[in-house]
Amino acid sequence: MPVYEYKCKKCRRSLEEMHPITAIPDRVKCKCGAMARKVYSRGAVLTDGDVKWLESAKATLPKDAENIQTRSEHKRYLRDHNLACIG
């Protein structure tokens, strides 16, 4: 089950709760007794497995990287060519 973040306006507490993806409440009860609202973030979407590249993304690759088809292959290419970000 995914973990969802909620924020209480009354006590400013952040809560994390697990809910099935089929039943995600917009509000949950906080320890202070008030209702905390679900936080909608602009973060990345995590996926299971590898994701195929869009044709527009593949067009930006260097000529010697034309055979790259997935994000994992791209990360490997960056690492092998000392272009990977460390941090």
MODELLER restraints for C-alpha pairs under 7 A, 6 or more apart:
rsr = mdl.restraints
at = mdl.atoms
rsr.add(forms.Gaussian(group=physical.xy_distance, feature=features.Distance(at['CA:1:A'], at['CA:18:A']), mean=5.97, stdev=0.5))
rsr.add(forms.Gaussian(group=physical.xy_distance, feature=features.Distance(at['CA:1:A'], at['CA:19:A']), mean=5.86, stdev=0.5))
rsr.add(forms.Gaussian(group=physical.xy_distance, feature=features.Distance(at['CA:1:A'], at['CA:20:A']), mean=5.17, stdev=0.5))
rsr.add(forms.Gaussian(group=physical.xy_distance, feature=features.Distance(at['CA:1:A'], at['CA:21:A']), mean=6.87, stdev=0.5))
rsr.add(forms.Gaussian(group=physical.xy_distance, feature=features.Distance(at['CA:2:A'], at['CA:18:A']), mean=5.62, stdev=0.5))
rsr.add(forms.Gaussian(group=physical.xy_distance, feature=features.Distance(at['CA:2:A'], at['CA:19:A']), mean=6.16, stdev=0.5))
rsr.add(forms.Gaussian(group=physical.xy_distance, feature=features.Distance(at['CA:2:A'], at['CA:20:A']), mean=6.65, stdev=0.5))
rsr.add(forms.Gaussian(group=physical.xy_distance, feature=features.Distance(at['CA:2:A'], at['CA:21:A']), mean=6.81, stdev=0.5))
rsr.add(forms.Gaussian(group=physical.xy_distance, feature=features.Distance(at['CA:3:A'], at['CA:16:A']), mean=6.29, stdev=0.5))
rsr.add(forms.Gaussian(group=physical.xy_distance, feature=features.Distance(at['CA:3:A'], at['CA:17:A']), mean=5.41, stdev=0.5))
rsr.add(forms.Gaussian(group=physical.xy_distance, feature=features.Distance(at['CA:3:A'], at['CA:18:A']), mean=4.36, stdev=0.5))
rsr.add(forms.Gaussian(group=physical.xy_distance, feature=features.Distance(at['CA:3:A'], at['CA:19:A']), mean=6.64, stdev=0.5))
rsr.add(forms.Gaussian(group=physical.xy_distance, feature=features.Distance(at['CA:4:A'], at['CA:16:A']), mean=5.51, stdev=0.5))
rsr.add(forms.Gaussian(group=physical.xy_distance, feature=features.Distance(at['CA:4:A'], at['CA:17:A']), mean=5.35, stdev=0.5))
rsr.add(forms.Gaussian(group=physical.xy_distance, feature=features.Distance(at['CA:4:A'], at['CA:18:A']), mean=6.11, stdev=0.5))
rsr.add(forms.Gaussian(group=physical.xy_distance, feature=features.Distance(at['CA:5:A'], at['CA:14:A']), mean=6.94, stdev=0.5))
rsr.add(forms.Gaussian(group=physical.xy_distance, feature=features.Distance(at['CA:5:A'], at['CA:15:A']), mean=5.65, stdev=0.5))
rsr.add(forms.Gaussian(group=physical.xy_distance, feature=features.Distance(at['CA:5:A'], at['CA:16:A']), mean=4.55, stdev=0.5))
rsr.add(forms.Gaussian(group=physical.xy_distance, feature=features.Distance(at['CA:5:A'], at['CA:17:A']), mean=6.53, stdev=0.5))
rsr.add(forms.Gaussian(group=physical.xy_distance, feature=features.Distance(at['CA:5:A'], at['CA:38:A']), mean=5.94, stdev=0.5))
rsr.add(forms.Gaussian(group=physical.xy_distance, feature=features.Distance(at['CA:5:A'], at['CA:39:A']), mean=5.53, stdev=0.5))
rsr.add(forms.Gaussian(group=physical.xy_distance, feature=features.Distance(at['CA:6:A'], at['CA:14:A']), mean=5.69, stdev=0.5))
rsr.add(forms.Gaussian(group=physical.xy_distance, feature=features.Distance(at['CA:6:A'], at['CA:15:A']), mean=4.96, stdev=0.5))
rsr.add(forms.Gaussian(group=physical.xy_distance, feature=features.Distance(at['CA:6:A'], at['CA:16:A']), mean=6.20, stdev=0.5))
rsr.add(forms.Gaussian(group=physical.xy_distance, feature=features.Distance(at['CA:6:A'], at['CA:36:A']), mean=5.64, stdev=0.5))
rsr.add(forms.Gaussian(group=physical.xy_distance, feature=features.Distance(at['CA:6:A'], at['CA:37:A']), mean=5.20, stdev=0.5))
rsr.add(forms.Gaussian(group=physical.xy_distance, feature=features.Distance(at['CA:6:A'], at['CA:38:A']), mean=4.26, stdev=0.5))
rsr.add(forms.Gaussian(group=physical.xy_distance, feature=features.Distance(at['CA:6:A'], at['CA:39:A']), mean=5.25, stdev=0.5))
rsr.add(forms.Gaussian(group=physical.xy_distance, feature=features.Distance(at['CA:7:A'], at['CA:13:A']), mean=5.85, stdev=0.5))
rsr.add(forms.Gaussian(group=physical.xy_distance, feature=features.Distance(at['CA:7:A'], at['CA:14:A']), mean=4.53, stdev=0.5))
rsr.add(forms.Gaussian(group=physical.xy_distance, feature=features.Distance(at['CA:7:A'], at['CA:15:A']), mean=6.18, stdev=0.5))
rsr.add(forms.Gaussian(group=physical.xy_distance, feature=features.Distance(at['CA:7:A'], at['CA:36:A']), mean=5.06, stdev=0.5))
rsr.add(forms.Gaussian(group=physical.xy_distance, feature=features.Distance(at['CA:7:A'], at['CA:37:A']), mean=5.46, stdev=0.5))
rsr.add(forms.Gaussian(group=physical.xy_distance, feature=features.Distance(at['CA:7:A'], at['CA:38:A']), mean=6.50, stdev=0.5))
rsr.add(forms.Gaussian(group=physical.xy_distance, feature=features.Distance(at['CA:7:A'], at['CA:39:A']), mean=6.51, stdev=0.5))
rsr.add(forms.Gaussian(group=physical.xy_distance, feature=features.Distance(at['CA:8:A'], at['CA:14:A']), mean=6.47, stdev=0.5))
rsr.add(forms.Gaussian(group=physical.xy_distance, feature=features.Distance(at['CA:8:A'], at['CA:30:A']), mean=6.69, stdev=0.5))
rsr.add(forms.Gaussian(group=physical.xy_distance, feature=features.Distance(at['CA:8:A'], at['CA:35:A']), mean=6.49, stdev=0.5))
rsr.add(forms.Gaussian(group=physical.xy_distance, feature=features.Distance(at['CA:8:A'], at['CA:36:A']), mean=4.05, stdev=0.5))
rsr.add(forms.Gaussian(group=physical.xy_distance, feature=features.Distance(at['CA:8:A'], at['CA:37:A']), mean=6.38, stdev=0.5))
rsr.add(forms.Gaussian(group=physical.xy_distance, feature=features.Distance(at['CA:9:A'], at['CA:36:A']), mean=6.82, stdev=0.5))
rsr.add(forms.Gaussian(group=physical.xy_distance, feature=features.Distance(at['CA:10:A'], at['CA:34:A']), mean=6.69, stdev=0.5))
rsr.add(forms.Gaussian(group=physical.xy_distance, feature=features.Distance(at['CA:11:A'], at['CA:32:A']), mean=6.91, stdev=0.5))
rsr.add(forms.Gaussian(group=physical.xy_distance, feature=features.Distance(at['CA:26:A'], at['CA:37:A']), mean=5.89, stdev=0.5))
rsr.add(forms.Gaussian(group=physical.xy_distance, feature=features.Distance(at['CA:26:A'], at['CA:38:A']), mean=5.17, stdev=0.5))
rsr.add(forms.Gaussian(group=physical.xy_distance, feature=features.Distance(at['CA:27:A'], at['CA:35:A']), mean=5.99, stdev=0.5))
rsr.add(forms.Gaussian(group=physical.xy_distance, feature=features.Distance(at['CA:27:A'], at['CA:36:A']), mean=5.38, stdev=0.5))
rsr.add(forms.Gaussian(group=physical.xy_distance, feature=features.Distance(at['CA:27:A'], at['CA:37:A']), mean=4.57, stdev=0.5))
rsr.add(forms.Gaussian(group=physical.xy_distance, feature=features.Distance(at['CA:27:A'], at['CA:38:A']), mean=5.89, stdev=0.5))
rsr.add(forms.Gaussian(group=physical.xy_distance, feature=features.Distance(at['CA:28:A'], at['CA:35:A']), mean=5.53, stdev=0.5))
rsr.add(forms.Gaussian(group=physical.xy_distance, feature=features.Distance(at['CA:28:A'], at['CA:36:A']), mean=5.35, stdev=0.5))
rsr.add(forms.Gaussian(group=physical.xy_distance, feature=features.Distance(at['CA:28:A'], at['CA:37:A']), mean=6.77, stdev=0.5))
rsr.add(forms.Gaussian(group=physical.xy_distance, feature=features.Distance(at['CA:29:A'], at['CA:35:A']), mean=4.60, stdev=0.5))
rsr.add(forms.Gaussian(group=physical.xy_distance, feature=features.Distance(at['CA:29:A'], at['CA:36:A']), mean=6.01, stdev=0.5))
rsr.add(forms.Gaussian(group=physical.xy_distance, feature=features.Distance(at['CA:30:A'], at['CA:36:A']), mean=5.78, stdev=0.5))
rsr.add(forms.Gaussian(group=physical.xy_distance, feature=features.Distance(at['CA:50:A'], at['CA:70:A']), mean=6.47, stdev=0.5))
rsr.add(forms.Gaussian(group=physical.xy_distance, feature=features.Distance(at['CA:50:A'], at['CA:71:A']), mean=6.68, stdev=0.5))
rsr.add(forms.Gaussian(group=physical.xy_distance, feature=features.Distance(at['CA:50:A'], at['CA:72:A']), mean=6.79, stdev=0.5))
rsr.add(forms.Gaussian(group=physical.xy_distance, feature=features.Distance(at['CA:51:A'], at['CA:70:A']), mean=5.73, stdev=0.5))
rsr.add(forms.Gaussian(group=physical.xy_distance, feature=features.Distance(at['CA:51:A'], at['CA:71:A']), mean=6.25, stdev=0.5))
rsr.add(forms.Gaussian(group=physical.xy_distance, feature=features.Distance(at['CA:52:A'], at['CA:69:A']), mean=6.01, stdev=0.5))
rsr.add(forms.Gaussian(group=physical.xy_distance, feature=features.Distance(at['CA:52:A'], at['CA:70:A']), mean=4.74, stdev=0.5))
rsr.add(forms.Gaussian(group=physical.xy_distance, feature=features.Distance(at['CA:53:A'], at['CA:69:A']), mean=5.90, stdev=0.5))
rsr.add(forms.Gaussian(group=physical.xy_distance, feature=features.Distance(at['CA:53:A'], at['CA:70:A']), mean=5.50, stdev=0.5))
rsr.add(forms.Gaussian(group=physical.xy_distance, feature=features.Distance(at['CA:53:A'], at['CA:71:A']), mean=6.92, stdev=0.5))
rsr.add(forms.Gaussian(group=physical.xy_distance, feature=features.Distance(at['CA:68:A'], at['CA:74:A']), mean=6.21, stdev=0.5))
rsr.add(forms.Gaussian(group=physical.xy_distance, feature=features.Distance(at['CA:78:A'], at['CA:84:A']), mean=4.86, stdev=0.5))
